[in-house]
Amino acid sequence: MPQIEISCKGRLDASWSDWFQGLTIERVAAGRTSLSGEVPDNAAVYGIFSMMSSLGLTLISCHVEPVRGDELPSPAAHREQRATQGGCR
């Protein structure tokens, strides 16, 4: 599963973990919170962002590390793949 690390402006404590897909929640500085852990898919990431928005939290940074093999091909590799397959399908 992909790993995610989110930094936001706002205060949450560990009791919110279930609301955020089981992510680990830590207060990292005055008025800032870190959320980290595994997410099952992109839909879960968008759900986390939606919850943050609903709670009035401000996104500072986000990093998602894909599972090995989930990396997207480079644009050149994608064009080459499309050309060998006869274009878009």
N, C-alpha and C positions, 0 to 999 in steps of 0.2 A: 504494500500500500504506500502511496505517496506520503512523504513527511512534509509538515507545514510549520512555519514559524511566523507568528504575527506579533507586531508591536502596535499598541494602540494607546491613544490618550484617553484616559478614563480609569476608573477604579473598579476592579472585580476581585473577588476572592475565590478560593478553591471551590466553594460551594456551588459555583456556576458551571463547573466542569461538565455535568450531565447535559446541560443546555447547549454546550458547545462540542458535541460529538465525543465527549470524554477527553478532550484536550487538557493538558496540564496548564494550570493558570497560576502565574506568579506576578506579584507586584515587584517591578524592577526599579522604579524610581518614583519620586513624588508625582502622583497623578498619572502614572503610566503602568500599563499591564502587558505581560507577555503571555501568549497562548502558543503551545507547541504540542506536537504529537503526530500520530498517523490519522489520515482521513481516507475513507473508502474510495472516493471518486471526486470528480469536479463538481458534481451536484452538491456534495457535502460542503465543499469550499464556498460555493455561492450561498448555501444555507447559513454558514457561519457569518459571512459578510452581511447577510440580511438581518440576522440576529443582532450583530454589532450596530447596524444602522438603527434598528428598532430601539436599542438601548441608549442611543445617542453617543456611542463611542466613535472616536475619530481614528481612522486607520493611519498609522505612521509608516509602517513597512510590512511587507509580506514576502515570504520566500517559500516556494513549493519545490521540493526535490522529488522528481519523478522516480518511480521504481525502475530499476535497470530494465531496458527493453521497451519502456514507455516513451522514450525520447522521440521527439518529432524529427523527421528527416530535414536536412537543410533544404532551402528553396531549390538549389541546383539538383539535388538528389530527387526531390519531388518532381521537378520538371522532367528529368530523365526517366523516372518511373512512369509518368503519364505518357511520355512519347513512346515507350516500348509497349505500353498497354493499349495504344491507339486513342489516346486522349482521355477526356473525362467520361465517367460512367454515371 
